[in-house]
């Protein structure tokens, strides 16, 4: 197997393992890849560097998916539909990649831990495009208000995930966060908050 193929195999296997085990070990990655532990060091330098590559790929996929959701809804005037599809897409993607999020949230404050925040909250073409779509569908003229709504959408997803990653400490709430009931109520309540504010502007 050629070098790039081995490297990609390690990335793929690591991501698969992270779906069910957020604290995967080097040995588990090596065993599942049918390689030795030294291969990880050879191709990536360390487990953390391998995990960093996995996280970067995940964030890129999340961004690409978000752009697709935005593009599909940018000509629609129904903000509720955009809001609903946005939250469900992000939650679905994050739930599917729980171990990756667990690692990212545990690294907040470091360069790799902040790539999610950088992707969604820096002045990039990506973030600007999402904010443009929200402004178009809500018809709110004040740009800063739209940016607050944008922040609320992501905060409403990331904050509950902190409880999910601490599920052993807060098992009852963590189970609620994972439920469809939580998803439905979250979308309903934040949508009401945003639209009520809009009506009073």
N, C-alpha and C positions, 0 to 999 in steps of 0.2 A: 504494500500500500504506500503510495507516494505521500510526501510530507504534508501537502495541503489537504489531502483526503483524511489523513490521521487527525490533523488539527480540527477539521470540520466535524469529524466523528466525535471528538472529545467535547466540542461545543454542544452538539445535538444530544449526546448522552447526558451531559450535565443538565441541560435544560429539562429533559425528560425526567430525570431523577428529582429535580427540584419541584416538580409538580406535586409530589407526595412527601418529599423529605426536605424541608427548608434548611436543614443543617447537615447536608450531605458531606461525606468525608472524601479525602483524596483516594483512599483505598476503594471506596464504593464506586467512584467514577472510573478508576482504572479497571476494576473487576468487570463492571458493566460494559466497558469498551473493549474488553479482552486485550488489554495492554498492561504494561507495568507502571508503577507509580512514577518511575523516572521519566516516562514519556510526557507527563504533565509538566514537569519542571523543564524538560527539553524544549517543548513547544510553546509554553506560556511563561515559564519562570517561576510560577507559584500558583496555588489554587485560587488565591484572591485575584490574580491577573486573569485567570480563566473565567472566573465569575464576573469580572468586570466586562469582559467581551460579551458574555451572555446577556448581561444587563443592558449594555449598549444596543445590542441587536433587538432586545425586547422593547426598549424605548423607541427605537426607529420604527418598529412594527406598529406600536401604539400610535405614533404620530401619523403614519401612512393610513391607518384605519380611520383615525379621526378626520383626516382630510377627505376621505371617501364619504363618511357620514355627512360632513359639511357640504360637500359638492352635491350630494343627492338631495339636500334640503335647502340649498341656497335660493332656489326659486319658489320655495313654498312659504306661504305667509303664516303657517301654523307653528308657532314657537313651541307649543306643547309637544308636537311630534318631534321636532328637533331635540328638545330637552330630553324627552323620553328615550329616544334612540341613542343620544350621546351618553347618558348615564348607563344605560343597559350595555352598550358596547364596551365602555371603559371598565365597568364592574365585571363583565364577562371575561374580558381579556386579563384583567388583574387576578380574578379568581382562578382562571386557568393556569396562571403563572404565579401562584401564591408564593412559592419558594423564592422566586426572583424578587418579588416585592418585599418579602421578609428580609432579604439581604439588603436591598436598597434602603428600606426604612431604618435598618440597623446601622447603616453607614451615613445617615443624614449628618451633614456638617463636614463631610469629606468630599473630595473631588468626585468620586464615583457615586456617592450617596446623593449628591445634589444634581445629577444629570437629569432626573425627572423634573425637578423644579426649574432647572435651566431651560429644558425643552419647552415647558409650558408657560413660563413666566418671564423669560427674557424677551427683548424686543427683536424677535425673529419673524421671518415671513410666515412661518407656520402659525405662531400665536396670533399674529395680526389677522391672518385669514379667518381663524376661528372666531375672533372677536367681531370681525366684519359680518360674519354670518349671523351671529347673535344680534348685532345691531339691526341688521336687515329684517330679521324675523320678529323682533320685539318692537321695532319702530321707535325705539328710544333714541332721541337725538344726542343727549349728553354722553360723550364718549367715556368719561370716567365712571359714570353709572353702569355702563355696559361692561367695563373692565371689572367692576365689583361683582356683577352677576357671573361673569366668567370665573372669577376667583371662587365664588360661592359654589359653583358647580363642582369644581375640583376638590374644594375643601370638604364638601359633603360626601365625597367618596374616600379620600385619603384618611380623614380622621377616623371613621369607623374601622378602616383597615388596621389601624394601630391596635384596636381592641382584638381584632381577629388574630394578629400576630402574637398577642398576649393571651391566647385562648385558655391556657392552663390557669392563669390568674383570674380571668373573668369569663368562665365557661358559659354561663347562662346568657350574658349579653353577646358574647361572640357567636353563639348559635343563632340568636335573634338577627344579628347583622348579616348572617349568611342566608337568611330566609327570604322567600319571595315576598312575604308580607312586608318586611323591612324595605325592600326595593320599591314596592308600590307606594307605601306611605312616604318614603323619602321623596320620590318624584312628585307626589301629590302636594306635600307640604311646601317644598321649595318652590314649586311652580306657583302655588297660591301666593307665597310671599313675594315673588318677583312680579307677578301680574297685579297684585294689590298695590304695590309700590308704583307700578307703571300707571295705574288708573288715577293715582293721586298727584302725578307730576303736572 
